């Protein structure tokens, strides 16, 4: 959200100072075996983690009616699913009677295994965008850019022993880094515009790590993506507020080899951490809130309060607030997707796709689920890129903390 605003006070957006998007430098992360060197990271509140051991389980998502839906090879296993999901559904204020069951052609363990095999082969091909174990379709979905030979992709995956019927290959827009501008706000909160040398991004959320006051933004919102080179940050920009507010202190290197596709560099999150300067005030657990979702407003009317961390299932609604497009919301379309970044040799593993608006400069935006209709939210990750103007990609909070270490976020 082109956030320039003052904490609790709504202000009008400021003047754009830069036209460029966040830079694309990088360095690479490990993987291994058939699963591409990663096991899907699941939080305790992830419903898939709760039911993955049910025999014949083939995926969990929320359908177009908003009903929790599970794929099962044997629909008689519904009772087991209800027992496993009952407490989680109750925490979402959903009764087990609302659970819908669909017949599965493939079990989830097989889909994840095939996703792992396909990732190494497909993402190494020119024009590949992502590979997903698609819980809403009970298939492995491979997205490719227009003009890419779908037959060639299918043949490559078939050679790996993945059943042709289990694979969907479809044209999608390439995923690019999102980045670009806005106004001075103190104390600093999540979603505000930040500036590092030559570029603009969005501050994701404040966090404490080993007693150090910090904020989290994208790794590509540093001087060099992957690796620590002490990138300086200003808010909203060096020209408007020349006092440096923070310095990059954590940004794991990207790696090659193992299960990372040939010729590419990999990580699980596009995330870095910057430590605040002693003279900069910040508020833990706050995200600047604009006047409404999906209306383009950049005027701050208050704050959202982070009250927990969690995951997002396919079909659930999530929200992001970024300095360029403000507050946008949409449904999670895919989870744990292995994604190629267009124009680079970077692959981000186990990311989440959302059908919602995004613009250059939104890189780093916090992504969250609302708790009811109030101001409390559950933090689920940070946005790093988009495909067209109606789909964005974010790194889950569990992946971020796996790479940056445990964080106190509220």
Secondary structure, 3 states (H helix, E strand, C coil): CCCECECCECCCCCCCCCCCCCCCCCCCCCCCCCCCCCCCCCCCCCHHHHHCCCCCEEEEEECCCCCEEEEECCHHHHHHHHHHHHHHHHHCCCCHHHCEEEECCCCHHHHHHHHHHHHHHHCCCCCEEEEEEECCCCEEEEEECCCCCHHHHHHHHHCCCCCHHHEEEEECCCCEECCCCCECCCCEEECCEEEECCEEEECCEEEEECCEEEEEECHHHCCCCCCCCCCEEECCCCCCCCCCCEEEEECCCCECCCCCCCCCEEECCCCEEEEECCCCCEEEEEEEEECCCCCCCCCEEEEEEEEEECCCCCCCEEEEEECCCEEEEEEEEEEEEEEECCCCCEEEEEEEEEECCCCCCCCCCEEEEECCCCCEEEEEEEEEEECCCCCEEEEEHHHHHHHHCCCECC
